[in-house]
Amino acid sequence: MPNPSNPLIVQGDKSLLLEVQNERYEAARDALARFAELEKSPEYIHTYRITPLSLWNAASSGLSSAEILAQLEDYSKYGLPSNVVRDIEEYVARYGRVKLVREDENLVLTSDDATLMVEIQNHKSTARYLHGQLDARRLLVAPGRRGHLKQALLQIGYPAEDLAGYVTGEDWPIALRLATLGGKPFRLRRYQEESAEVFHAGGAARGGSGVIVLPCGAGKTIVGMAAMAQLQTSTLILTPNTVAVRQWMAELVDKTSLTADMIGEYTGLQKDIRPVTVSTYQILTYRKRGSVDEFPHFGLFSARNWGLIIYDEVHLLPAPVFRITAEIQARRRLGLTATLVREDGMEGDVFSLIGPQKYNVPWKDLEKQGWIATATCHEIRVPLAESVKMDYAIAPQRNKYSVAAHNPKKLPVLQVILERHVGENILVIGMYLDQLDEVAALLQAPLINGQTPVREREKLYEQFRTGEVKVLVVSKVANFSIDLPDASVAIEISGTFGSRQEEAQRLGRILRPKSDGAMAHFYTIVSRETVDQTFAANRQRFLTEQGYKYEILYENEVL
């Protein structure tokens, strides 16, 4: 019940103010994460916002408006504004108010609300995807327009519950091993098993599409393999890059009954299509300039009778792949990610085309259980060097971040941090190639960037895993799907303009449990009182959202 000692204030604009220094803060934060989005996270008060999409994701996972309101009342200082109560009840009720079902060979949109069906039939956004009326509560959907109609319905505020089912796909036996090829016992962790089961839903129509949100290092690849084992079908796996393709292939051979000859690599280097095929977003969106064939590799989606398509790091899904995904809604689709945040604001397309969020475990929960490493996060603020102050002052706004990110005063701090962690496996991460070249030369450490050949990348990653290389300088190519289990320190010297999704990936590089149980450390070095610090505040939101303490230090406290 509302109580002045509680940590939460619910405001009429559906923003939520959460006091950090309150004994109920952590419990309230975990509750809010299920149905609200974190907007700001300064030191003492965090701001969340309830949005239609956050409520629809909650509703799709089985959370009712009554449960949401009960949580808000439990943690709120004051009574809930009546308009917020009504909006939550209304938006949650909208999810599934219209349903897509299969009737013989027809795809049908149905609802118990005949008036709503008249609105949908006459709305310009949805009418183009309809093919006629069966009766007052059933509309025929135009062939091949299932995904397009779901996008349009989301845009007008009535997300459809898709119960139309899926094609079976080509049968292919897949079983999980009881022991890896190296002889280590292998079994699913409870949350991995639950994730796959929620997605599969016993083969029912309500399952088969959706997104699983788990931290980097929590074994999202294993969840994908578990889903494959449940469906026993030919599978297409899409990943961010070729190194990730190779890692998926190695994991499949190591932990499932699949043999190497059953798994195809479809990349810029090799184009084999087999019962299980692993490809990249990059090759799918490749096209020659001036070519009539817009995306020649889209043919991969129809190259076999896929029963499952897995979208690894689904928050990176390029817009053109959304377009083809809208046309293959009859195939089961599993999205895997550490964060649903997209910098392009296309979370709604993930919801309507890949599926709603089906399962999400707070990062700190898995840390407490020992499945991911305990991490501490530090932001170190350094002043601009005198040599670049004038450059920063006169730089156009679009160039200010580059000047601030290149601040030479970051280098002494970087060296001090490295000295504190001598002997540990350390990643130095940045986005500017000239800066990374300079750092690699200063540290006499190998560098991986976009120009590094795949074979060389794999060699360096392996040397890092074995401890032959202790410090590795990497560009943003190392953000995604790279398995570096022994990395215990990450030092960020420049990032992508305050990207929350990037911060999730970079922190994830050091979260895999350490063989010696050691703590992980994440550092970001930023230029004080510049846009670099502003962007860092935005990136901090993700870390705070996941429950991490974020220590802010100044140069004189480090040197």
N, C-alpha and C positions, 0 to 999 in steps of 0.2 A: 504494500500500500504506500501511497505518497508519504514522504517523510523528509523534513528539512535536512536531515543528516545524510540523505541519499546522494549519490554522485551525479545524477542526470537531470538536465532541464530540457523538456520537450517544448519547442517553440511552434507557433502557429504556421510558420512557413515550411514546416517539416524538417527543420534543422534541429540537431540534437547536440547539446553542449555537455561534455563529459569531464568531470574533475579528475585529474590524474592522481592527485594526492588525497585519495579517499580510500578507505580500507576495502570498499566494494568495487573499486575501479576495474580490476582484472576480470571479475565475474561479469560486470556490465559490458566491458569491451567484448568479451567472447559472445555474449548474447546479441549485441548489436551487429556483430560481424555476419550474422545469419540473414539479416534483412535490411541493413543500411550500409551506405558507402562513406568511408572516411574522406573528408575534404581537407582539413587542416589539422596539424598536430604540433602546435607550439608547446612550450614546456609544461604549462599548467592546465590548459583547457583544450580538449580535442573536439573538433566539430565534425559531426556526421550528418548525412542527409538521407532521408527516405525518398526513394524515387520509384516510379512505376516499375522499372526494370528490376530494381533490387527486391521489390515486393513479389514480382512474378517469378523470379528465381527462387525466392523463399517458398512461394506457393507450390511451385513444381517439385520441390523437395519434400512436400507434405506438411509444411508449416501453415497453420490456419491463422486467420486474422485474430481470433480469440487468443491464441498463444502469443502472437506478436504484441497485442495490447496488454496482455498479462505481464509480459517481460518489461514493457515500458512502465507500467504502473509500479512494478516491483522495485525498479531502480530510480524512479522519478522523485524529485523533491516536492513537486506540486502536482495538482490534477492535470490530466491531459486535455489540451485544447479540443473542443468538440469537433472542429473542422478536421483535425488530424485523425481523430477516431473514425469519422465518417469516410475520409479519403482512404484510410488503410482498409476498412471493411469493403469499400467499393472496388478498389484496385485488386485486392486479393480475389474478390468474387468474379472479377473479369477473366481471370485465367481459367481457361477451359469452358467458358460460357459458350463458345463455339468449338465444335470438334470436327476433325477430319476422320472419316471412316470409309471403309471399302464395302461396297454393295455389289456383289458379282464382279463385273469388270469395270464398274464405275467408281470414281472417287467422288465422295459426297461430303459437302459441308453441312453440318446439322446443328440445330440449337432448339431449345425449348422456348426461346423468346422469338416469336414470329415478327414482332416489330423490329427487333435488331436485324433479323434476316432481310427485311425490306430495306433497311439502311445499308447493309452490306451489298445487297444486290444493286443498289443505285449509287453507291459511292464510287467516284471516278477512279480511286486507287485500287479498288477491289473488283469492280464490274468487269474489267478486261480479262480477268482470269476465270470468270464463270461461264458456264456453257448451257445454262438453262435452269428451269425450276421444276423440281419434282412435286413439291407441295409447299405449304406455307413455312415449313420448318426444315426443308431439305433443298439444297442447291447443288447442281452438278458442277464439278470443277473441270476446267478445260484440261485435256490431256497434257502431261508434261509441265503443268503449272503449279504443282503442289508447293514447291519452295517459294515461288514468286508470290503466291497467295498468302503464305504464312508471313512473309516479309511485310506485305501490304496490311495484313490484319494487325500486326504488331504496331505499325505506324499509326493506325487509326485508333489504337488503344484496346484491341480485343485479341490478345494472343491466343492462337488456337492450340488445343491439346490434340496432338497428332496420334490418332489410334488406327491409322490406315494400314499399318503393318509394313512388312518388307519382303523383298525377294529372298529366297533361301540362299542363293549363291551356290557356287560349285562346292560340293562336299570335299573336304580335305581333313584327314585325321591329324589332330594336334593334341599332344598331352604334355603336361608339365612333368619334369623329371623330379624324382625324389632326392637326387644328388646331382651336382654339377659334373661336368666332364672331368674337373679336377678332383672329384671325389668328396667335395664338401656337401654336407646335408643341405637340402633346399626345400623350403616350404613357405607358403604365403604368410605374411604378417596379417593380423586380424583386419586392420584397416584396408589392406590391399584386397583381401578376400571380400570384404563388405563393399568396397568400391565396385569391383567387377560384378558382384551379385546385384547391386542396385542398378547398374547399367543394363544388365541382361534381363532382370525382372522375370526370371523363369521362362524366358522366350515370349512373354506376353507383348502385345502391341504397345503397351505403355512404356516398355523398355526399348532398347535398341538404338537410341540416339540421346546424346547428352555429353556434358563436360565433367570431367573429374579434376578437382583442384587439390593438388598435393605439393608440398615443398620440394624444391630441388634436393636430391639426395634421398627422397622417401621411396623411390622405386616406382615411378610412374610407368617406366618401361615394363615392369613386371605386371602392373595392372593391365596394360595392353595385352600382354601374353596370356594372362588369366582369362580375359574376354575372348581371345582367340580360341583358347581351350574349351570354353563353354559353347562356342558357336560351331566349332569344327568345320570351318569354311575357308575358302581362298580369301586372302587378305591383302589389301594395298595399304602400305604405311608411308605417310608423308612426313618428312623431317626438314629442319632448317638448312642442313648442309651435308656435304659428303662424309665428313668425319662422323657425324651423327648416324648416317646411313650404315657405315661400317660397324659402329658400336651396336646398333640394333641387330645387325646380322650376326655379330659375334655372340650377343646375349641370347638370341633365338637358338643358336646351335648349342650354347652352353647349358640352357635351362629348359629346353623343350625337346620333343621327339623329332623335330625337324632336322634334316641333314642339310649340309651346305648346298647340295645340288637342287634342293627344293626352294631355295631362296634366291631371288634375283635382285641385282643392283641396277637401278635405272637412274643414271646420273649423266653428267656431261662427259664422264670418262668411260662409261660402260652402259649398255642398254639391253639387259636381259629381263624378260618377263617370265616369271615362274609362278607356281601356286601361291607363294608369299613373295611379294615384291616390295622393295623399299626404295623410295625416291625422294627428291627434294622439291621444295616450293620453287627454287630457282630454275630448275630445268622445266618445270611445268609452265612457268610464266615467260620462258625464253621465246623470242621471235626475231626473225631477221628483219632488218629495216626494209620497208617497202614490200615485204612479203604479203601475198594475197592470203595465205594461210595464217590467220592471226596468231594462234597459239598451237603450233603443230603437235606438241606433246600432250595436249588435252586428250588425244586418242587413247592415252594410257587408262583413262577411266572406263573405257569400254573394251579394253584389250582382252580382258577375261571377265567371267561372270563373278565379280567380287561379291562376297557375302558380307564383308566388313571393310570399312575404310577408317584408318586411325590417323588422326591429325595431331602429330606431336607438336608441342609448343603452339597450341591453337591460337594463342593471342598474337602470333606473328603471321597468321594466314593472310596472304596477299589478296587484294580486292578481286583480281581476275579469278582466283580459285573459288571465291564465294559464288561467282556467277555460274561456274560449272556445277558447284555443289547444289545450287538451287534446282538443277536439272536432274540430279541423281538422288532424290529424296527417298526413293524406294529401296536404297541400300543402307544398311545399318552404319551409323557414324559415331565414332568415339573421339572426343577431344580431350587432350591431356595438357595440363598447364600448371604452373606455379601461381599464376595470377590471371584473373579475367580482365585486368586493366589493359585497354588498348589505347595507344596514343592517338589513334585516328578516330576515336569515338564510335567504332563499329561494333560495340558489344551487343547491340540489338541484332545484328546480323549473325553473330555467333549463336545467340539465343534461338533465333528462328530457323537457321539453316543447319547448324551442327546439333543443336539441342540445348535445353536449359541445363543449368548447373545441377548435377545429380548428387555430388558428394564433395564435401570440403572438410578438411581437418585443420584446425589452427596449428600453425608452425610450433608454437610453444608447447602444445599438447604432445607433439611427437618428440620434442626436445626432452620433456619431463620423462617420457617413456624410454629414452635412450636411443631412439631410432635416428635422430639427427643430432649433430654436435651442438653443445652449448656455445653461443656466440655472444661476443660483446662488440658494440659498434661505436666508433670514435670519429668525430669530425674535427679536424685540426685546421684552424683558420690562420692564414699567414697574410701579412700586409703585402700590397703590391710593391715590387722592387722599384727603386727610383728610376731605373732605366726604362721602365715601361709605363710609368704613371701618365706621362703626357700622351703616349700612344693610346692608352685606354680612354683618356679624357676626350680626345678628338675623333676616336673611331666611330664610324656609323654604328647604330644600334645592333645591326646584324653581325658586326665583327667584334663587338665588345667581349663576347664569351670566349672567342679564340684568344684574344689578348690576355684575358684574365686566366684562362686555363694554362697558358704557356708561361705563367709567372715563374721566373727563375728561382724565386725564394722557396718554391716547393721542393727543390732538389735537396737542400741540406736536411729538411725534415724527413724526406724519403730515406736518406741515408741513416739517420738516427733510428728510425723505425726498423730498418733492416738490421742494424746492430743489436737492437733489443731482441730480435728473433733469429739470431744466428743459429744455423743448424735445422731450422724448420723449413717446410716447403712453402714458398712464398710466390704469389702471383702479383705482378705489378700491371695494372690495367689502365688503359687510356684509349682515346679515340683519334688523336692527331698523330699521323704517321711520323712527321718530322720530330715531334716530341718523344715518341717511343724510340726512334732511332737514337736520339741523344741519350735517353735513359739507358737503353741497352748497352751503348758504348761506355757510359759512365760506370755501370755495374758489371760490365764484362759478362753479360747474361744473354742467352739466346732470345730471339724475337720471333713471334708468330703474328703475322698480319694477313690481310686478304691476298697478298701476292705469294705467300708461302705455299709451295706445292703441297697437295694433300699428303703425299708420302712423307715429306719432310715434317709436316705437322704431326702425323701419327708417330713418327720416330721421336720427336721432342716430347710429346705427351707421354710416351712410354718411358723415356729417360726420367721424366719428372716423377712418374708413378714409382719407379724403382729407386729413386733417390740419387741417381747419377747426376741429375740437374736439380739444384735446390731453389734457384730463382729463375722464374720464367716471365718475360715481358710479353704481354699479349694485347692485341687490339680487340675490338668488339666481336671479332669472329669467334672468340672463346666464350662469349656470353651464353651460348645455347647448346644444350644436349652434349656437353663434354663431361666425361666421367673422370674426375681427378680426385679420387677418394682421400688422398693423403695431403691435399692442400689445406693448410691450417691458418694461413694469413693471406688476406687480399688487401692490396693498397691501391686505391683508385685515385689517379692524378687528373683525370678528365672524364666527363661522361656526356651523354646525349641530351643536353638541354633539359635536365630535370626529369628524365624518364623514370617513372615508377616501375615500369615493366623491366627496364634494364637493371634497376637496383635489385629487383627480385632475383634475376639471373646471376648477377655478380655475387650477391651474398650466397646464393645457392652453390657456387663453386667451392665453398669452404665448409658446407654444412654436413657433408657425409661423415658419419662417425669415425673418429680416429682410433687406430689400433691400440694406442696407449691411453685413450680416454681424454686426451688433451682438449682444452678449450680452443675455439676458433676466434680469430680477431679480424674485424673488418674496419679498415681505415679509409677515410676519404679526405684528401687534402684540398682545401678550397681557398681562393683568394678573398680576403676579408673586404666587406663593403663594396662588392662588385656583383654583377649578375651571376657570377660563379656561386656566390653564397646564396643568392636568391633561388637558383636552380637546385642547390643542395637541399634547401628547405623543402622543396617539392618532393625530391627523392626520399627525404626523411619520412614522408607520410607513409610510404609502404612499410618501412622498417617498424615504425610505431604501430601501424595497423596490425602487424604480426606479433606485437607484444615485446619488441626488443628495446632495451634501454639504449639511449642515444646520448653519449657523452660528448660535450663540446669543449675543446681545449684551444688555447692560443699558442702561437709560436714559442713564446718565452717559457711556457709550461712544458715544452717538449725538448727544446735545445738546451 
